[in-house]
Amino acid sequence: MKHLLLLKTLKNSWAEIIKYLLAFGAVLLIGACLIVFQGEDPGKAISAIFVGSLGDTYYLGNTIRWIIPCILSGMAAMVAFKSGVFNLGIEGQIYMGGFFAAMAGYYLNLPPVLHAIVSVLIGGIGGLLYALLPSLLKLFFRIDEMIITLMLNYTAVLITEFFTVLVMGVTPTFDSKALQTPIVKDTARLPVIISGTYANVGIFIGLGVVLIIFLIYRYTVKGYELKQVGENIRYSKVGGVNVVQTFVMIFLISGFIAGLCGSVEALGAHGRFVSRFSNNLGWDGIMISMIARHSPFGVLIVSTLWGILKSGALHMERVTDINRLTVVLIQALFVLFVTINYSKIFTFFTRHSHKKADV
């Protein structure tokens, strides 16, 4: 029996590896066609991406700057989706986390290290509180969490802009793209780890989150319950799991991690809250988690590749005539190819061909 299970596991693992390789190959081919269509050499474009992300210490630092939010947003999505909760509101929770952290960094007076820690945690709590709303609406009013979390993303952008206007004391007609809170105190800033870049200690926060979530899911009863709710909610109820409590906990953990992502952005890269700073980090996190198959260490690996592409795409746009949105399109296509269930497509065409043969 054990041998059969082992063979089945190996078979599934090889099938996944082949699917990823085929998806990667298809994306490279499409990407090369898009680059050629724009009148550039694919080899030059790929070289520009790697030079602009790993070429020297400066580029490496800026790559780490992008890896940090990718890890945190990816982990926020992973916790939710692995446990069967469709939290599409990560973007909004990131905004709330960033605003709360910036306010704590500006108004509180605390010693250097403590001030940064408290501000980061307050940002996490901001994301947690914003995630509490859809979880309660789902439980008590049966409102689909996909719809409510999706709508709350737009609400978060507008709410944070409104409160930023109040903090700044300007009129609401002020250009929303230029809205930003005052710079946080130096005691609240996250220390830079590579001089001259935006790489900061947020990378250790991200790695810590990956390790903690892995240990929770792997070695704790609560982690087992979180996973069971996602795999089979009816079985979880029969097994004595408090589904209501677990469902809310999933949302809160996911929102807290998303809030940490906003905190690190506000206290690290920007040094303040900047309106519309996220640039789709929440959606990046969802795509990263899907590619990683909702695995903590998978999220870490994919986030690293995502950060390389984000940083490298900016350099590629500077040295070539290729629009960096080409990289965004390639990322989206990779997600599409990886998430397609090819076995069902194969089964469909096989049955269709058999029907034609019978006729």
C-alpha positions as a printed NumPy array, in Angstrom:
array([[  0.   ,   0.   ,   0.   ],
       [  2.807,   2.387,   0.938],
       [  4.599,   1.622,  -2.334],
       [  1.436,   2.387,  -4.327],
       [  0.994,   5.708,  -2.522],
       [  4.652,   6.567,  -3.135],
       [  4.343,   5.746,  -6.843],
       [  1.164,   7.831,  -7.094],
       [  2.875,  10.761,  -5.37 ],
       [  5.894,  10.546,  -7.675],
       [  3.625,  10.319, -10.706],
       [  1.694,  13.431,  -9.62 ],
       [  4.934,  15.281,  -8.861],
       [  6.371,  14.543, -12.305],
       [  3.081,  15.569, -13.916],
       [  3.254,  18.922, -12.09 ],
       [  6.896,  19.441, -13.084],
       [  6.114,  18.692, -16.736],
       [  3.136,  21.062, -16.637],
       [  5.282,  23.873, -15.226],
       [  8.004,  23.275, -17.824],
       [  5.49 ,  23.261, -20.676],
       [  3.837,  26.415, -19.322],
       [  7.233,  28.09 , -19.016],
       [  8.151,  27.096, -22.554],
       [  4.845,  28.36 , -23.953],
       [  5.219,  31.664, -22.121],
       [  8.786,  32.109, -23.41 ],
       [  7.614,  31.485, -26.966],
       [  4.715,  33.958, -26.684],
       [  6.954,  36.482, -24.927],
       [  9.554,  36.218, -27.692],
       [  6.841,  36.835, -30.298],
       [  5.595,  39.91 , -28.408],
       [  9.132,  41.304, -28.162],
       [  9.835,  40.714, -31.85 ],
       [  6.505,  42.364, -32.68 ],
       [  7.771,  45.484, -30.874],
       [ 10.907,  45.469, -33.029],
       [ 13.382,  44.267, -30.404],
       [ 15.665,  41.272, -29.974],
       [ 14.32 ,  38.753, -27.364],
       [ 17.879,  37.918, -26.265],
       [ 18.625,  41.569, -25.595],
       [ 15.366,  41.948, -23.646],
       [ 16.036,  38.911, -21.437],
       [ 19.597,  40.102, -20.843],
       [ 18.283,  43.535, -19.823],
       [ 15.895,  41.936, -17.323],
       [ 18.652,  39.967, -15.59 ],
       [ 21.139,  42.845, -15.667],
       [ 18.508,  45.186, -14.228],
       [ 17.649,  42.786, -11.409],
       [ 20.897,  41.006, -10.527],
       [ 23.595,  42.966, -12.405],
       [ 25.205,  44.628,  -9.387],
       [ 24.572,  45.5  ,  -5.731],
       [ 22.314,  48.435,  -6.592],
       [ 20.083,  46.385,  -8.864],
       [ 20.073,  43.491,  -6.387],
       [ 18.904,  45.844,  -3.638],
       [ 16.007,  47.095,  -5.752],
       [ 15.1  ,  43.505,  -6.602],
       [ 14.93 ,  42.656,  -2.891],
       [ 12.737,  45.741,  -2.462],
       [ 10.171,  44.102,  -4.795],
       [ 10.589,  40.594,  -3.435],
       [  9.488,  41.741,   0.045],
       [  5.893,  42.767,  -0.814],
       [  5.586,  39.824,  -3.206],
       [  6.362,  37.386,  -0.381],
       [  3.95 ,  39.024,   2.066],
       [  1.076,  39.46 ,  -0.375],
       [  1.667,  35.924,  -1.655],
       [  1.538,  34.53 ,   1.884],
       [ -1.661,  36.479,   2.61 ],
       [ -3.257,  34.874,  -0.447],
       [ -1.801,  31.457,   0.382],
       [ -3.332,  31.333,   3.865],
       [ -6.754,  32.229,   2.489],
       [ -6.836,  30.039,  -0.613],
       [ -5.199,  27.01 ,   1.002],
       [ -7.959,  27.089,   3.605],
       [-10.768,  27.478,   1.089],
       [-11.443,  31.194,   1.663],
       [-11.563,  33.38 ,  -1.455],
       [-10.058,  36.537,  -0.064],
       [ -9.832,  38.842,  -3.082],
       [ -9.499,  41.861,  -0.804],
       [ -5.765,  41.606,  -0.19 ],
       [ -5.185,  44.819,  -2.131],
       [ -7.52 ,  46.764,   0.156],
       [ -6.018,  45.211,   3.272],
       [ -2.563,  46.264,   2.063],
       [ -3.792,  49.859,   1.756],
       [ -5.248,  49.808,   5.249],
       [ -2.065,  48.314,   6.664],
       [  0.055,  50.954,   4.967],
       [ -2.109,  53.819,   6.235],
       [ -2.279,  52.53 ,   9.83 ],
       [  1.492,  51.959,   9.884],
       [  2.21 ,  55.434,   8.488],
       [ -0.019,  57.056,  11.113],
       [  1.701,  55.099,  13.885],
       [  5.089,  56.03 ,  12.458],
       [  4.188,  59.713,  12.339],
       [  2.234,  60.262,  15.566],
       [  3.784,  57.862,  18.101],
       [  6.903,  58.756,  20.081],
       [  8.814,  55.592,  20.891],
       [ 12.456,  54.413,  20.972],
       [ 13.941,  53.473,  17.559],
       [ 13.55 ,  49.689,  17.397],
       [ 10.323,  49.57 ,  19.403],
       [  8.736,  52.286,  17.279],
       [  9.343,  50.349,  14.051],
       [  8.057,  47.082,  15.532],
       [  4.919,  48.7  ,  16.972],
       [  4.201,  50.543,  13.707],
       [  4.564,  47.368,  11.639],
       [  2.238,  45.487,  13.989],
       [ -0.321,  48.299,  13.971],
       [ -0.293,  48.122,  10.191],
       [ -0.907,  44.381,  10.422],
       [ -3.831,  45.02 ,  12.753],
       [ -5.213,  47.54 ,  10.244],
       [ -5.288,  44.845,   7.581],
       [ -6.752,  42.362,  10.068],
       [ -9.619,  44.69 ,  11.022],
       [-10.429,  45.354,   7.383],
       [-10.522,  41.586,   6.751],
       [-12.867,  41.098,   9.716],
       [-15.689,  42.927,   7.922],
       [-16.142,  40.518,   4.978],
       [-15.784,  37.48 ,   7.243],
       [-18.671,  38.69 ,   9.432],
       [-20.796,  39.602,   6.425],
       [-20.221,  36.1  ,   5.054],
       [-21.114,  34.372,   8.316],
       [-24.15 ,  36.404,   9.375],
       [-25.614,  37.591,   6.061],
       [-24.331,  34.895,   3.66 ],
       [-22.766,  37.501,   1.354],
       [-20.279,  35.869,  -0.996],
       [-16.765,  36.722,   0.218],
       [-15.456,  37.024,  -3.338],
       [-17.883,  39.841,  -4.117],
       [-17.554,  41.741,  -0.841],
       [-13.744,  41.536,  -0.682],
       [-13.462,  42.599,  -4.307],
       [-15.649,  45.665,  -3.705],
       [-13.831,  46.54 ,  -0.482],
       [-10.601,  46.978,  -2.461],
       [-12.   ,  50.102,  -4.093],
       [-13.455,  51.264,  -0.794],
       [-10.039,  50.99 ,   0.869],
       [ -8.431,  53.2  ,  -1.783],
       [-11.058,  55.904,  -1.297],
       [-11.096,  55.693,   2.514],
       [ -7.325,  56.   ,   2.789],
       [ -7.325,  58.912,   0.361],
       [-10.042,  60.653,   2.388],
       [ -8.174,  60.271,   5.679],
       [ -4.908,  61.301,   4.012],
       [ -6.636,  64.528,   2.965],
       [ -7.719,  65.071,   6.584],
       [ -4.187,  64.481,   7.871],
       [ -2.691,  66.846,   5.308],
       [ -5.368,  69.5  ,   5.808],
       [ -5.851,  70.077,   2.08 ],
       [ -9.059,  70.286,   0.064],
       [-10.526,  67.081,  -1.415],
       [ -9.926,  68.469,  -4.937],
       [ -6.198,  67.88 ,  -4.459],
       [ -4.712,  65.56 ,  -7.1  ],
       [ -5.215,  62.052,  -5.694],
       [ -2.01 ,  60.742,  -7.282],
       [  0.028,  63.226,  -5.233],
       [ -1.731,  62.503,  -1.933],
       [  0.672,  61.371,   0.757],
       [  0.949,  61.624,   4.506],
       [  3.902,  63.365,   6.202],
       [  7.141,  61.389,   6.393],
       [  7.24 ,  59.01 ,   9.364],
       [  9.734,  59.6  ,  12.163],
       [ 13.224,  58.174,  11.685],
       [ 12.617,  55.877,  14.658],
       [  9.808,  54.176,  12.72 ],
       [ 11.706,  53.643,   9.46 ],
       [ 12.767,  50.117,   8.595],
       [ 16.581,  49.979,   8.386],
       [ 18.102,  49.629,   4.919],
       [ 20.261,  46.524,   4.428],
       [ 21.917,  47.593,   1.141],
       [ 23.055,  51.192,   1.104],
       [ 21.666,  53.364,  -1.677],
       [ 18.686,  51.088,  -2.342],
       [ 15.233,  50.449,  -0.885],
       [ 16.119,  46.948,   0.321],
       [ 15.23 ,  46.858,   4.01 ],
       [ 14.745,  44.506,   6.94 ],
       [ 11.251,  43.8  ,   5.646],
       [ 12.841,  40.847,   3.85 ],
       [ 13.38 ,  39.198,   7.247],
       [  9.752,  39.885,   8.166],
       [  8.711,  38.136,   4.961],
       [ 10.989,  35.144,   5.601],
       [  9.724,  34.955,   9.191],
       [  6.114,  34.863,   7.984],
       [  6.929,  32.044,   5.541],
       [  8.59 ,  29.987,   8.287],
       [  5.843,  30.591,  10.87 ],
       [  3.017,  29.723,   8.468],
       [  4.88 ,  26.59 ,   7.336],
       [  5.326,  25.438,  10.946],
       [  1.684,  26.178,  11.796],
       [  0.348,  24.154,   8.886],
       [  2.867,  21.364,   9.262],
       [  3.08 ,  20.777,  13.013],
       [  0.061,  22.236,  14.831],
       [ -3.512,  21.034,  15.344],
       [ -4.849,  24.453,  14.384],
       [ -2.905,  24.309,  11.13 ],
       [ -4.442,  20.918,  10.399],
       [ -7.898,  22.35 ,  11.058],
       [ -7.221,  25.333,   8.787],
       [ -6.218,  22.962,   6.003],
       [ -9.18 ,  20.625,   6.563],
       [-11.706,  23.449,   6.337],
       [-10.31 ,  24.29 ,   2.931],
       [-10.276,  20.703,   1.682],
       [-13.656,  19.536,   2.973],
       [-15.808,  21.758,   5.167],
       [-18.45 ,  19.05 ,   5.79 ],
       [-15.842,  16.558,   6.924],
       [-14.383,  19.238,   9.203],
       [-17.771,  19.753,  10.874],
       [-18.173,  16.011,  11.446],
       [-14.632,  15.884,  12.827],
       [-15.492,  18.441,  15.501],
       [-13.773,  21.481,  13.976],
       [-15.343,  24.806,  14.928],
       [-15.869,  25.891,  11.326],
       [-17.189,  29.373,  12.15 ],
       [-14.235,  30.212,  14.391],
       [-11.76 ,  28.718,  11.927],
       [-13.283,  30.598,   8.988],
       [-12.919,  33.931,  10.8  ],
       [ -9.376,  33.038,  11.884],
       [ -8.372,  32.333,   8.267],
       [ -9.607,  35.758,   7.208],
       [ -7.867,  37.481,  10.117],
       [ -4.507,  35.795,   9.521],
       [ -4.684,  36.578,   5.802],
       [ -5.653,  40.208,   6.507],
       [ -2.917,  40.595,   9.108],
       [ -0.213,  39.416,   6.697],
       [ -1.589,  41.72 ,   3.989],
       [ -1.466,  44.55 ,   6.538],
       [  2.182,  43.707,   7.226],
       [  2.813,  44.047,   3.49 ],
       [  1.351,  47.553,   3.578],
       [  3.378,  48.369,   6.705],
       [  6.651,  47.374,   5.083],
       [  5.84 ,  49.438,   1.995],
       [  4.938,  52.518,   4.058],
       [  7.784,  52.294,   6.576],
       [ 10.413,  50.925,   4.208],
       [ 10.194,  51.83 ,   0.54 ],
       [  8.114,  55.018,   0.805],
       [  8.66 ,  56.301,   4.341],
       [  5.036,  57.478,   4.383],
       [  1.629,  56.501,   3.074],
       [  1.281,  57.351,  -0.616],
       [ -2.12 ,  57.182,  -2.271],
       [ -2.449,  54.266,  -4.714],
       [  1.039,  53.02 ,  -3.868],
       [  0.176,  49.332,  -4.126],
       [  0.335,  48.983,  -7.916],
       [ -1.673,  45.72 ,  -7.834],
       [  0.44 ,  44.026,  -5.16 ],
       [ -2.654,  42.217,  -3.899],
       [ -3.313,  40.677,  -7.302],
       [  0.369,  39.804,  -7.623],
       [  0.05 ,  37.913,  -4.35 ],
       [ -2.95 ,  35.945,  -5.6  ],
       [ -1.139,  34.984,  -8.819],
       [  2.023,  34.05 ,  -6.9  ],
       [  0.055,  31.806,  -4.55 ],
       [ -1.727,  30.11 ,  -7.443],
       [  1.533,  29.378,  -9.258],
       [  3.083,  28.104,  -6.001],
       [  0.101,  25.79 ,  -5.436],
       [ -0.5  ,  27.486,  -2.087],
       [  2.771,  26.228,  -0.613],
       [  4.725,  28.532,   1.784],
       [  8.145,  27.752,   0.339],
       [  6.663,  27.7  ,  -3.141],
       [  5.472,  31.262,  -2.515],
       [  9.008,  32.199,  -1.468],
       [ 10.502,  30.809,  -4.703],
       [  7.871,  32.32 ,  -7.003],
       [  8.066,  35.67 ,  -5.181],
       [ 11.803,  35.763,  -5.81 ],
       [ 11.236,  35.2  ,  -9.534],
       [  8.406,  37.758,  -9.487],
       [ 10.673,  40.341,  -7.83 ],
       [ 13.385,  39.701, -10.425],
       [ 10.881,  40.255, -13.235],
       [  9.431,  43.409, -11.642],
       [ 12.826,  45.002, -11.073],
       [ 14.253,  43.815, -14.384],
       [ 11.246,  45.015, -16.378],
       [ 11.872,  48.606, -15.267],
       [ 15.48 ,  48.401, -16.493],
       [ 14.401,  46.686, -19.714],
       [ 12.018,  49.553, -20.467],
       [ 14.839,  52.061, -19.941],
       [ 17.358,  50.418, -22.286],
       [ 14.98 ,  49.085, -24.97 ],
       [ 11.792,  50.147, -26.722],
       [  9.818,  47.37 , -25.03 ],
       [  6.984,  48.356, -22.702],
       [  7.33 ,  46.82 , -19.231],
       [  3.652,  45.828, -19.417],
       [  4.87 ,  43.06 , -21.726],
       [  6.332,  41.38 , -18.643],
       [  3.015,  41.8  , -16.801],
       [  1.232,  40.105, -19.697],
       [  3.766,  37.265, -19.684],
       [  3.244,  36.799, -15.93 ],
       [ -0.53 ,  36.624, -16.394],
       [ -0.173,  34.089, -19.219],
       [  2.068,  31.921, -17.045],
       [ -0.621,  31.886, -14.339],
       [ -3.189,  30.93 , -16.97 ],
       [ -1.128,  28.052, -18.368],
       [ -0.247,  26.703, -14.915],
       [ -3.814,  26.744, -13.563],
       [ -5.425,  25.074, -16.583],
       [ -6.575,  21.512, -15.853],
       [ -5.087,  19.792, -18.892],
       [ -6.366,  16.348, -17.902],
       [ -9.983,  17.536, -18.27 ],
       [ -9.21 ,  19.059, -21.674],
       [ -7.54 ,  15.811, -22.745],
       [-10.537,  13.788, -21.487],
       [-12.965,  16.081, -23.333],
       [-11.177,  15.73 , -26.668],
       [-10.712,  11.978, -26.169],
       [-14.451,  11.476, -25.593],
       [-15.264,  13.758, -28.524],
       [-12.985,  11.782, -30.844],
       [-14.527,   8.495, -29.64 ],
       [-18.021,   9.798, -30.384],
       [-16.961,  10.756, -33.918],
       [-15.421,   7.311, -34.389],
       [-18.659,   5.611, -33.24 ],
       [-20.658,   7.648, -35.724]])
